[in-house]
Amino acid sequence: MSPGPAQPGRPVRPAPAEPPSRPEPTFGAPAEPASAGARESASPGVRRPASASAAAAGREVFRLAPPVVFWWVWVAFAVANVADFAIQGASARFAAVVTAILMTVTGLAYALALRPKVAADETGVTVVNPFRLHHVPWSLIQAVDTGDWVRIHYAPAGGAPSSAKAKVVYCWALYVSARTKRKTARLTRRPERYGMPRQGGLFRFQTPGWLAGQQGNAEDSRLPEEARYLASLPVTKAIAVRLDTRAEKERARAADAAPAGVTARWMWLPAAAIAVPALALLIIALL
C-alpha cells in the first residue's frame, strides 16, 4: 500500500527500509570444506605439515622418561656430595676415593640411562644402545614388536623379506615392564573394538566402515579411532605400533630403490666414561 499525499503541516515519514535478503540454506548438501589458509588462520598457534609425506619424513626420537629422570637426580646427588667434601675439607685420599666412585657410577648412569634412545628419520631407524649403535633402513625392516624390549626385525640386505636369516635389534631405551606386559595382554584380546585386526602379531590401522566418509568437521571434533586406540596403549607398545606402521609406509614408498645395508658399530665414549674412573679408583686403592 503506497503512502498517501503529504498533509500540510505534518512531517513526512520515510518508508521503512527493506531488510537485506539472506541466502536460503540448502539442506542435505554438505558444506564446502574450509581451505587450508582458512584453517591455518582459525588456529594461529598450531603449525601443520604441508602434507602427510612431509610429516612422515620428519625425525622422531623415542625414549622413556624414568631413565632420564634418574640421570638428573644422580647428577644432582653427585654434585652435592663433591660440594660437601670441598666445604668440609675432607682428606685428599678420602675425597679422591669417593670422587672416583661417584664418577664411575656417573659413567654407568650415562651409558645405561641417558645415552640410549631410538631415532627415526627418512632413511631408517637408528638404535642407540649403551655400547653399540645400529642403523636399519626402512626397506629392510620386517616388523616392530615388543618383548622385554621393543624389537626391530630386519632382513639382511639383498635377502627376501621372509628369509629365515632375519635378525633382531633390541632397543635398550624402550624396555617393557611387567605392568606394561599385563596391560598389553588385556588390550590384545579386544583389538576388533577399534577396527584393527591382528596380522603377524601386530596391529594394522584400518578405518572402520562406519567411519569411512566422515571427514571435515567430524575429524576436527574428535580423535579418529586409530588415534584413540594408540592413546590407549602402553607407551612402549604405542611406539612399536608407530614404528611398524611407518616402516610399512616407507617400504611401499621405496619399493624400487636399492636397499642400503644395516650398519652397526661399537661406541667407545660410554665405555671410556666407565673404564677411566674405575681404573683411577683401582690405582688409588692400590697406593
C-alpha positions in Angstrom: 0.0 0.0 0.0 1.6 3.3 -1.1 1.6 6.2 1.3 -1.0 8.9 0.6 -0.2 12.5 -0.3 1.6 14.6 2.3 -0.6 16.7 4.5 0.3 20.3 5.0 1.9 20.9 8.4 2.7 17.2 9.1 6.2 15.7 8.6 6.6 13.0 6.1 8.0 9.8 7.5 10.2 7.8 5.2 9.1 4.3 4.3 10.9 1.6 6.4 13.9 0.1 4.6 13.6 -3.4 3.4 15.8 -5.9 5.4 18.7 -7.3 3.5 17.9 -10.6 1.8 19.6 -13.6 3.3 20.5 -16.7 1.2 18.3 -19.6 1.8 20.0 -22.5 3.5 20.3 -25.7 1.5 19.5 -28.7 3.5 21.0 -32.1 2.7 24.1 -30.7 0.8 27.4 -31.0 2.6 29.2 -27.7 3.4 32.3 -27.0 1.4 35.4 -27.7 3.5 37.4 -24.7 4.5 40.6 -24.0 2.6 44.0 -24.7 4.1 44.6 -21.0 4.6 41.3 -20.6 6.5 42.1 -23.5 8.8 45.5 -22.1 9.5 44.1 -18.6 10.3 41.5 -20.3 12.6 44.2 -21.8 14.7 47.2 -19.4 14.6 49.1 -21.2 17.3 49.1 -24.6 15.6 51.5 -25.4 12.8 50.5 -28.2 10.5 52.7 -30.1 8.0 52.2 -29.3 4.3 51.5 -33.0 3.6 51.4 -36.4 5.2 54.7 -37.3 3.4 56.4 -34.2 4.9 55.2 -35.3 8.4 56.4 -38.9 7.9 59.8 -37.7 6.7 60.4 -35.8 10.0 62.9 -37.0 12.7 61.4 -38.6 15.8 63.3 -39.5 18.9 61.9 -42.1 21.3 63.0 -42.7 24.9 61.3 -43.3 28.3 61.2 -40.6 31.0 62.2 -42.6 34.1 65.8 -43.2 33.0 66.3 -39.6 32.1 64.9 -38.5 35.5 67.2 -41.0 37.2 70.2 -39.5 35.4 69.5 -35.9 36.5 68.7 -37.0 40.1 72.0 -38.8 40.2 73.9 -35.9 38.8 72.4 -33.6 41.5 73.4 -36.1 44.2 76.9 -36.4 42.9 77.4 -32.7 42.7 76.1 -32.2 46.2 78.5 -34.8 47.6 81.5 -33.2 45.9 80.5 -29.8 47.2 80.1 -31.2 50.7 83.6 -32.7 50.6 85.0 -29.3 49.4 83.2 -27.4 52.2 84.1 -29.8 55.0 87.7 -30.1 54.0 88.0 -33.9 53.9 91.3 -35.6 53.5 92.7 -35.8 49.9 92.7 -39.6 49.8 89.2 -39.9 51.0 88.0 -37.2 48.6 89.8 -38.9 45.7 88.3 -42.3 46.5 84.7 -41.0 46.8 85.1 -38.9 43.7 86.3 -41.9 41.7 83.4 -43.9 42.9 80.9 -41.2 42.0 82.5 -40.8 38.6 82.3 -44.5 37.9 78.6 -44.6 38.8 78.0 -41.5 36.8 79.6 -43.2 33.8 77.3 -46.2 34.3 74.3 -43.9 34.6 75.2 -42.1 31.4 75.7 -45.3 29.4 72.6 -47.1 30.7 70.1 -44.3 31.3 70.9 -41.1 29.4 72.5 -42.3 26.2 70.1 -45.0 24.9 67.4 -43.8 22.5 65.7 -44.7 19.2 65.6 -42.1 16.4 63.6 -42.5 13.2 64.1 -40.3 10.1 63.6 -40.5 6.4 66.5 -43.0 6.0 65.6 -45.6 8.7 65.7 -46.3 12.4 68.8 -45.6 14.5 69.0 -47.6 17.7 71.4 -46.2 20.2 72.2 -48.8 22.9 74.6 -48.4 25.8 77.7 -49.5 23.9 76.5 -50.2 20.3 74.8 -48.2 17.6 72.6 -49.7 14.9 71.1 -48.1 11.8 68.4 -50.1 10.0 67.0 -48.8 6.7 63.2 -48.8 6.3 63.3 -51.1 3.3 64.9 -53.9 5.4 62.5 -53.7 8.4 60.1 -56.6 8.5 58.2 -55.8 11.7 58.5 -54.0 15.0 57.1 -55.6 18.1 57.6 -55.9 21.9 59.1 -58.5 24.2 61.2 -57.5 27.1 62.2 -54.5 24.9 61.0 -53.1 21.6 62.4 -55.3 18.9 63.1 -54.4 15.3 63.1 -57.5 13.0 65.0 -56.9 9.7 66.2 -59.0 6.8 69.8 -58.9 5.6 70.5 -56.7 2.6 69.7 -58.5 -0.6 67.7 -61.2 1.1 64.0 -61.9 0.8 61.7 -60.3 3.4 60.7 -63.7 4.6 64.2 -65.0 4.9 64.8 -67.3 7.8 68.0 -65.4 8.5 66.2 -62.4 9.7 67.9 -60.7 12.6 66.6 -58.7 15.6 67.8 -55.4 17.1 66.8 -54.8 20.7 66.1 -51.2 21.8 67.6 -50.8 25.3 65.9 -47.4 25.7 62.4 -48.9 25.2 62.1 -51.6 27.8 58.8 -53.2 28.7 57.9 -53.6 32.4 55.8 -56.4 33.8 52.9 -54.0 34.3 53.1 -52.9 30.7 53.0 -56.6 29.6 49.9 -57.2 31.6 48.1 -54.2 30.1 49.2 -55.2 26.6 47.8 -58.7 27.1 44.4 -57.2 28.1 44.3 -55.0 25.1 45.2 -57.7 22.6 42.1 -59.6 23.5 39.9 -56.8 22.1 41.5 -55.1 19.1 38.4 -55.5 16.9 36.7 -53.0 19.1 38.8 -50.3 17.4 38.6 -51.8 13.9 42.2 -53.1 13.9 42.6 -56.9 13.3 45.8 -58.6 14.2 48.2 -59.5 11.5 51.5 -61.2 12.2 51.3 -60.4 15.9 51.0 -56.6 15.3 48.1 -54.3 14.7 47.5 -52.6 11.4 45.4 -49.5 11.2 42.2 -49.9 9.3 39.4 -47.3 9.3 36.1 -48.9 10.3 33.4 -49.0 7.7 31.0 -46.8 9.7 33.8 -44.2 10.0 34.7 -44.1 6.3 33.4 -41.0 4.6 33.0 -38.9 7.7 35.6 -36.2 7.2 35.8 -32.4 7.7 34.2 -31.2 10.9 33.9 -34.8 12.3 37.6 -35.2 12.2 38.2 -31.9 13.9 35.7 -32.6 16.7 37.0 -35.9 17.9 40.0 -38.2 17.5 40.0 -40.9 14.8 39.5 -44.4 16.1 43.2 -45.3 15.4 44.4 -42.3 17.4 42.1 -43.4 20.3 43.5 -46.9 20.1 47.1 -45.7 20.0 46.4 -43.5 23.1 45.0 -46.5 25.0 48.2 -48.5 24.5 51.2 -48.5 26.9 54.0 -46.2 25.8 56.4 -48.9 24.5 53.6 -50.7 22.7 52.4 -47.5 21.1 55.9 -46.7 20.0 56.3 -50.1 18.4 53.0 -49.8 16.6 54.0 -46.3 15.3 57.4 -47.5 14.1 55.9 -50.6 12.5 53.2 -48.5 10.7 55.8 -46.1 9.4 58.1 -48.9 8.3 55.3 -50.4 6.2 54.6 -47.0 4.5 58.3 -46.4 3.9 58.8 -49.9 2.4 56.0 -49.2 -0.1 57.4 -45.8 -1.0 61.0 -47.1 -1.6 60.0 -50.5 -3.2 62.0 -49.8 -6.4 65.1 -48.3 -4.7 68.2 -50.3 -4.0 68.2 -51.1 -0.2 71.2 -50.0 1.9 72.8 -52.3 4.3 72.4 -52.3 8.1 75.3 -50.6 9.9 76.4 -51.4 13.5 79.4 -50.2 15.3 80.8 -50.0 18.9 80.7 -46.8 20.7 83.8 -46.1 22.8 82.8 -42.9 24.6 80.4 -44.6 27.1 82.9 -47.4 27.7 85.6 -44.8 28.5 83.2 -42.9 30.8 83.1 -46.1 32.9 86.6 -47.5 32.5 88.6 -44.4 33.1 87.2 -43.6 36.6 87.1 -47.3 37.5 90.8 -47.5 36.6 91.6 -44.4 38.6 89.7 -45.9 41.6 91.8 -49.1 41.3 95.1 -47.1 41.2 94.1 -45.0 44.3 93.1 -48.2 46.2 96.5 -49.8 45.5 98.6 -46.8 46.5 
